[in-house]
């Protein structure tokens, strides 16, 4: 009756994998928050819950010069959230000045109602962290977005715990220069790509290169996605060089690009 | 100058020449009178501002049983007169009589500014006064005068029956009221409730923890009163009375009315920390007071019921939590650090939006439910630079799209440019008297070879407004 664990795995590998998959999120304590799916099977199947974990910390690392693309990616994700609540952006007043400020009409152009946004400006690093934690603890917003200069393991554990407790997604934008290991559920690297153009050669949809560098209980991957702000929909980008190819026909062949 | 009340404006202008005109603001007058009457409750609990029928320009004080506290009626009258003159600059006419009708008549028509009528002599005092002293409507007065009754005395000794038949009931009623034959109830003014609780301490306290613990108890006391009146606090003031007499005050404002003890306590705790009020506690605080400086209606609500919320609509509970979060953040980070976007009707991109402090101005904003539909078909950047930054641009023709630009030390080769979107200056705006002649801007959405998208504009129309157009980077696209 006492079969070794290795034996049972050999016997019934898929069943055990299913069982583990069922158990894992429970141990992480993230089961109460609904995941945020991309609506794109190619990406969602890399993520353990079929979408970004709802109550977890997600790191978003812009490539050099691609901060606005990373912001666009976050705004696109927020626009897809099911809960129509307020969103808190915690933005340090010191490091971010250089890149300007979030523009409500621009957020609107990406499909996010600027009326839902509340901008919190902080003067010091510890205030930034305090404000992020406070926003999570209150459970009032639908999601919290923070900008931070550096993130170490302890800090990320703390924020991850706060996000898990609150059952809210926390998106943390951080520079690429100093990357340390962290407790975040996912780490995305975002780079700008030449936009999708319509048949008149006008810019139609924003296009980003998404690299899922780390994903707890999932796999990493790389995709080129487009975001349609009217339908709030992500789609895989067609081959860049050859715009003559029909876009949708290529979706499957690109899904394994990473 | 010989101006008379009720005179036509043209006549008054003819007499006085230069006149300042202001429309009558009876609502403000009524409020001021009410406040004055409230002040006058220092003499007696029953103060009653005059209604419109009484002229709405004074108030009755029922000083029965209160006069001796001020050293008799003469002393009270002198004190009231002096204080009105000194505190408010009002040269008042005051009369003391047994009935309110007679007092009104004497205050208006007696020769002296202040007078005191001994009891039982109402009829005698009223005899020489004009019929207007009876508080009658203008029509009744006009009819009486037409019939030859000029003074009250002419009326009093006449038989009552013909008057009852020919005049409205008001005439006899007013006469009886003035003479004290029938009662005239006064409508006392009711002071607005004061939400204040104060605690004196036997031993002075010094630590912030002790202050907060006491504040919690004070707020608990206040909560009962607030709940009774269905109001919530929008602004609170904590007063800390130091042993040496100095008073520290801490004010907090709230986004939504609240009766939540722990929320208020936490806000005050944060504020104390931020203000470092505790640093100069001296020998400690001997009394602590908590007052609601602004109360707003807050209907009773079911507080806890764990039902499945519809995710599409923010429920009351989450709005409240959101307001509480805004309050908390504002306490520590400062009132201007928590802001929300407010669209402004303007074409100039940097003016088309303002960031206003998230506060009382618009709590309804927390209730937004609608999804965003891009209202602007034109491209707008996600990040807007605080100031448009000058850039060097290479273009094929002076008024054509840019081909290459240099910004912040990096040269970007432009792969594609969309535009121009021409935005002219807002000529209807004028700054400090002179029209601002801002040049027209031609906006281009450009994409470099790496896929970064920028928002550039050229300032000035070539050859019409400027010879050498200047270029600026204003925003970054996602």
Interface residues (C-beta under 8 A of the other chain):
Chain A: X65 X66 X67 X68 X69 X71 X72 X73 X75 X76 X79 X82 X83 X84 X85 X86 X88 X93 X97 X99 X100 X101 X102 X103 X104 X105 X106 X107 X108 X109 X110 X111 X112 X113 X114 X115 X116 X117 X118 X119 X120 X121 X122 X123 X127 X130 X131 X134 X135 X138 X139 X140 X141 X191 X192 X193 X194 X195 X197 X201 X202 X203 X206 X207 X208 X229 X230
Chain B: X311 X312 X313 X314 X318 X321 X322 X324 X325 X326 X328 X329 X332 X333 X337 X338 X339 X340 X341 X343 X349 X352 X353 X355 X358 X365 X366 X368 X369 X370 X371 X372 X374 X375 X376 X379 X380 X381 X382 X383 X384 X385 X386 X415 X416 X418 X445 X447 X449 X450 X451 X452 X453 X475 X476 X477 X478
